[in-house]
Amino acid sequence: MYNKHVLFVLIPLSLLLLLIGTMSFQHEHVKAQSNSVQKTFTDPNLPYKLTYPLDWEIAPRNSTFPYYGETTALVLRPVMDEPVTALNEIFFSISVSNVKRSLQDSQLLPSGFLDKLVTDKISSFQDPSSIYGNLNVKLLGNNYTRLGDQPAKELTFLAQNIGTFEVDTYTIYNNQLYHFNFISPQSNASEMYKEFQQIKQSFRFV
């Protein structure tokens, strides 16, 4: 009689634990799937595509923050519940410009051209007449990397006087200079940098 009672209690308990375990696994599986879902962007005018997180959006071209310049092809930013200003803006932009003439005039290979471009930008950090001259810039990195399977140069730095973290990545493809620019407030740069890296790694020339 005792064994029957034990079995009567243990069997439903085992089924309950199995059900809870299955539900937990399904929840984690769905959560992992939702985290892996991305939006895909293919530029209609330029030969590249990329993916970006669901909680990011393409900034409209009439936006003040971030601003579209003459060579800006795309700006992505996290969806925010508060108005975007120069102090809280987070964005990733791609600018593209034709450098065929510049390459010919400088007689530099693309790798040398990128080295000079980065060297000139670093020099501007100490130039009072440049936009960086009074921002107390701290250089964090000056590295070779790859962008869309092409050789690239990347600068990482802090503009300490305004509290921003910035990454500039450059590569040349078919005589076009591709400039990736990522900016975030220093306070949450670590989290946002991971998302920028995911977007950058998804970038492909097509």
C-alpha positions in Angstrom: 0.0 0.0 0.0 2.9 2.3 0.9 4.5 1.8 -2.5 1.3 2.6 -4.3 1.0 5.9 -2.4 4.6 6.8 -3.3 4.0 6.1 -6.9 0.7 8.0 -6.9 2.6 11.1 -5.6 5.9 10.7 -7.6 4.4 10.2 -11.0 2.3 13.5 -11.1 5.3 15.3 -9.6 7.6 14.0 -12.3 5.2 15.0 -15.0 4.9 18.5 -13.4 8.7 18.9 -13.3 9.0 17.7 -16.9 6.3 20.2 -18.0 8.0 23.1 -16.2 11.4 22.1 -17.8 9.8 22.0 -21.3 8.1 25.3 -20.8 11.4 26.9 -19.6 13.3 25.5 -22.6 10.7 26.7 -25.0 10.8 30.2 -23.4 14.6 30.4 -23.7 14.4 29.1 -27.3 11.9 31.7 -28.3 13.9 34.4 -26.5 17.1 33.3 -28.3 15.2 33.4 -31.6 13.8 36.9 -31.0 17.3 38.1 -30.1 18.7 36.7 -33.4 16.0 38.3 -35.6 17.4 41.3 -37.5 16.2 43.7 -40.1 18.0 43.7 -43.5 18.9 46.8 -45.4 20.1 46.7 -49.0 21.0 50.1 -50.5 19.2 50.7 -53.8 22.0 53.0 -55.1 25.2 51.4 -53.7 26.6 47.9 -53.7 26.2 46.9 -50.0 23.8 45.4 -47.6 23.7 44.9 -43.8 21.5 43.8 -40.9 20.6 45.7 -37.8 18.6 45.0 -34.5 14.8 45.2 -34.4 15.0 48.0 -31.8 17.0 50.2 -34.2 15.5 52.3 -37.1 16.6 54.2 -40.2 16.8 57.9 -39.2 14.7 60.1 -41.6 16.7 62.4 -43.9 15.1 65.5 -42.4 16.3 64.6 -38.9 18.3 67.2 -37.0 20.0 64.5 -34.9 21.6 62.7 -36.4 22.3 65.0 -39.4 22.6 63.7 -43.0 25.6 65.3 -44.8 26.1 65.5 -48.6 27.9 62.1 -48.7 25.7 60.3 -46.0 24.2 57.2 -47.5 22.5 55.8 -44.3 22.0 56.6 -40.7 20.7 54.0 -38.1 19.8 54.8 -34.6 18.2 53.0 -31.6 14.5 53.7 -31.2 14.2 56.1 -28.2 11.3 57.2 -26.0 12.8 60.6 -25.5 13.6 63.4 -28.0 17.0 63.0 -29.6 19.5 65.8 -28.9 23.2 66.3 -29.5 23.8 65.2 -25.9 22.0 61.8 -26.0 22.2 60.8 -29.6 23.4 57.3 -30.5 23.9 56.5 -34.2 25.7 54.6 -36.8 26.2 56.2 -40.2 27.7 55.3 -43.6 29.1 58.0 -45.8 30.4 57.3 -49.3 32.5 59.5 -51.5 34.4 59.0 -54.8 38.2 59.1 -54.2 39.4 58.0 -57.7 40.8 61.4 -58.5 42.4 61.7 -55.0 44.0 58.4 -55.4 45.5 59.4 -58.7 46.7 62.7 -57.5 48.3 61.3 -54.4 49.8 58.3 -56.2 49.0 56.3 -53.1 47.7 52.8 -52.9 44.4 52.5 -51.1 46.2 51.2 -48.0 48.5 54.3 -48.0 45.6 56.6 -48.6 43.8 55.2 -45.6 46.9 55.5 -43.4 47.2 59.2 -44.4 43.5 59.9 -43.8 43.7 58.5 -40.3 47.0 60.3 -39.5 45.4 63.6 -40.6 42.4 63.0 -38.4 44.5 62.2 -35.4 46.5 65.5 -36.1 43.2 67.4 -36.1 42.6 66.4 -32.4 45.3 68.9 -31.4 44.3 71.6 -33.9 42.4 74.4 -32.2 40.8 75.3 -35.5 39.2 71.9 -36.1 35.9 70.7 -34.6 37.9 68.4 -32.3 40.5 70.9 -31.2 38.7 72.0 -27.9 37.1 68.6 -27.1 40.1 67.1 -25.1 40.2 64.0 -27.3 41.7 60.8 -25.9 42.8 58.3 -28.6 41.8 54.8 -27.6 42.7 52.8 -30.7 44.2 53.1 -34.2 44.0 49.7 -35.8 43.9 47.8 -39.0 40.7 45.8 -39.4 38.3 44.6 -42.2 35.1 46.0 -43.5 32.9 43.9 -45.9 36.0 41.7 -46.4 38.1 44.7 -47.4 41.1 46.0 -45.6 40.2 49.0 -43.4 41.5 51.4 -40.8 39.6 52.1 -37.5 40.0 54.9 -35.0 38.4 54.8 -31.5 38.4 57.8 -29.2 36.7 59.8 -26.5 35.7 63.4 -26.9 36.0 64.0 -23.1 34.7 67.5 -22.9 31.3 66.5 -24.3 31.3 62.9 -23.0 31.1 61.0 -26.3 32.6 57.8 -27.5 33.3 57.6 -31.2 34.5 55.1 -33.8 35.5 55.9 -37.3 36.1 53.0 -39.8 37.4 53.5 -43.4 37.8 51.3 -46.4 38.0 51.8 -50.2 36.0 49.7 -52.6 35.8 50.4 -56.4 37.3 53.9 -55.9 34.7 54.7 -53.3 35.6 55.7 -49.7 33.3 54.1 -47.2 33.3 55.8 -43.8 31.5 54.2 -40.9 30.9 56.6 -38.0 29.5 55.4 -34.6 28.8 57.9 -31.8 27.4 57.2 -28.3 27.4 58.9 -24.9 30.3 57.5 -22.9 27.8 56.5 -20.2 26.3 53.6 -22.2 29.0 53.2 -24.9 29.9 49.6 -23.8 26.4 48.3 -24.5 25.9 50.2 -27.7 29.3 49.4 -29.0 28.4 45.7 -29.0 25.4 46.4 -31.2 27.5 48.6 -33.5 30.0 45.7 -33.9 27.2 43.3 -34.9 26.0 45.8 -37.6 29.5 46.3 -38.8 30.2 42.6 -39.0 27.0 42.0 -41.0 28.1 44.5 -43.7 28.7 43.0 -47.1 29.6 44.4 -50.5 27.3 42.9 -53.2 
